[in-house]
Amino acid sequence: MVHHNSSKKVVILGGGIGGMIAAYKLSLTGFNVCLIESKSILGGLSTTIKLEDCYFDLGPHAFHVQIERAVNEVKDILKDELGTSFFNSEVYFMNKYMAHPLTLKDVLLSIKPSLAAESIFDFIKARVANKIEKKVDASFTDWVTNRFGKKLHDIYFGSYTQKVWGRDPKNLTSTFASARIPVTSLGEVMRKMVFGSLFEKKDGHSHSPYGRKFYYPKKEGIGRLISVLKDKLEALGVEIHLDSHVRNIIMDGKKVKKVICRYPNAEKTIECDYLLSTIPINDLVKSVRPLVGEKILKSSDKLNYRGLVLLFLIVNKDRITKNNWINFSQPDIIFNRLYETKNFSEDAAPPGKTGICLEVTCDKGDKLWNMPADELYKICEKDLEKSNFLNPKDISYYSSEKIEHGYTIYEKGYEDHLVNLIEYFDNIENLITFGRQGLFTYTNMDHSVDMAISAADYLQHPENFKTKIRAKDLFHNYILSY
Ligand SMILES: Cc1cc2nc3c(=O)[nH]c(=O)nc-3n(C[C@H](O)[C@H](O)[C@H](O)COP(=O)(O)OP(=O)(O)OC[C@H]3O[C@@H](n4cnc5c(N)ncnc54)[C@H](O)[C@@H]3O)c2cc1C
């Protein structure tokens, strides 16, 4: 291999799948790569932990099939270790398990007839009103009520959103709703009340993954992808710094000159020609020296993340459901989703056992975040029984894990703040911020892999690009087309 880039040093911040793929692609073409990760292991959100003899991802991690370039990259890394599977999922709504995607017919049949009548009336009223005069979608609530009516918002969309994001849907943007809930014509929805899915788009592309194919490592969870990649990075001579927290980015005019990292007992300065960052964009901006302007700093405090507490259970049953996951929309159930590990790969738990992971969303530092695992387990135990999911007597083991940057919260006004940060970084000549945290987005692994390939491609062949890869363009491509 010709190492024509060996004199160029690239520092990559964040050792999740995005940072690792960028490190891999760049080191393959001879760049001198240094990967900085604050945790003691690589993988970021795409991590698998082994508890007793069972494997658990940090929330279910299926590799989606839509982005061909990202899929090919993963196929190339895992070769015949990559398996294929098909999604099954359900929703627990009004004390019943229903097929996902939820049909309007199921929703209406599961609620009181008077409520169903009110929902249909509200729905028609909203559609007619929106036809006469186009309503403004200033919030998530507006977007849903303008299309589906107030009742459907209150009994399903709004209450589930409130539960997952912990925010009044009136204070969340409509962008999130429009990206996640497809609009269908009145006739279409009415037809689907009888025959089909409320969540399916006219063109047949569904926002629900139900029945769709996905890729997943045959053994050891999504973490297998990370461990094979880690071996490759080590073989290619990538400098991997674990337990290394990015402290400062030192600027020289419009270029990053060096990065200062804090280790448990030391500090280190690393010079760089290029900086790729996948750490939270608001943390990155705060680390810049000299300090960025007041307006940008203030914006960085306005971007908030929803945290997650995951409760892992080992159950003495060979399998509980056929579902990859089940959403729990009711506010009286503490978890909003659970997933069964064996439905991703048979290897996740030995025969006679299965793994269940409960996802509880919360804000870092709140009551749920600080709740001791035993206390949370007791609540979950009751809710698992109440929802007829399993008999707690069959649970042989539990433990919990916290995730600080689980989901981005799209609060009203967030776009302006994010644009302030993105514009700042887009003006730095040798820095690209990308990935789920690097762009403050609600994207998947395939998006991070694809962005990493683009960033590496730019560094390898800048002559093929009119401008530097900009966060603004990445955001547009991956979020707005989502
Ligand atoms: C519950 C849940 C379920 C999901 N399910 C799926 C799924 O089914 N399919 C799918 O494709 N995607 C799924 N995702 C999304 C997927 O996990 C992410 O899109 C992907 O892992 C993001 O990779 P990344 O490298 O961009 O970011 P991350 O994985 O977040 O990596 C960023 C890294 O930066 C490190 N870091 C942060 N700050 C610093 C610092 N100051 N210094 C040094 N390092 C730092 C972090 O420790 C982390 O390792 C899910 C996410 C969640 C939360």
The ligand as a Gaussian input file, in Angstrom:
#p B3LYP/6-31G(d) Opt

LIG

0 1
 C      -31.659000       3.072000      22.760000
 C      -31.059000       3.226000      21.395000
 C      -31.397000       2.335000      20.387000
 C      -30.834000       2.472000      19.123000
 N      -31.170000       1.571000      18.137000
 C      -30.581000       1.642000      16.932000
 C      -30.851000       0.668000      15.922000
 O      -31.660000      -0.259000      16.087000
 N      -30.198000       0.787000      14.728000
 C      -29.313000       1.794000      14.494000
 O      -28.735000       1.819000      13.404000
 N      -29.048000       2.735000      15.419000
 C      -29.663000       2.685000      16.625000
 N      -29.391000       3.642000      17.576000
 C      -28.533000       4.782000      17.202000
 C      -27.051000       4.397000      17.209000
 O      -26.687000       3.924000      18.470000
 C      -26.241000       5.646000      16.882000
 O      -26.726000       6.277000      15.730000
 C      -24.756000       5.353000      16.654000
 O      -24.260000       4.421000      17.562000
 C      -24.031000       6.682000      16.757000
 O      -22.651000       6.510000      16.550000
 P      -21.681000       7.766000      16.656000
 O      -20.315000       7.246000      16.521000
 O      -22.152000       8.819000      15.732000
 O      -21.931000       8.348000      18.133000
 P      -21.664000       7.692000      19.571000
 O      -21.844000       6.226000      19.531000
 O      -22.493000       8.463000      20.534000
 O      -20.109000       7.997000      19.812000
 C      -19.619000       9.190000      20.357000
 C      -18.448000       8.824000      21.254000
 O      -17.830000      10.015000      21.758000
 C      -17.392000       9.769000      23.084000
 N      -17.214000      11.073000      23.752000
 C      -18.171000      11.942000      24.145000
 N      -17.611000      13.028000      24.702000
 C      -16.274000      12.852000      24.649000
 C      -15.159000      13.648000      25.057000
 N      -15.312000      14.866000      25.598000
 N      -13.922000      13.146000      24.856000
 C      -13.734000      11.935000      24.269000
 N      -14.755000      11.157000      23.864000
 C      -16.006000      11.610000      24.055000
 C      -18.509000       8.916000      23.659000
 O      -18.099000       8.202000      24.810000
 C      -18.847000       8.002000      22.484000
 O      -18.112000       6.807000      22.517000
 C      -29.936000       3.539000      18.849000
 C      -29.598000       4.436000      19.861000
 C      -30.162000       4.300000      21.117000
 C      -29.811000       5.282000      22.195000

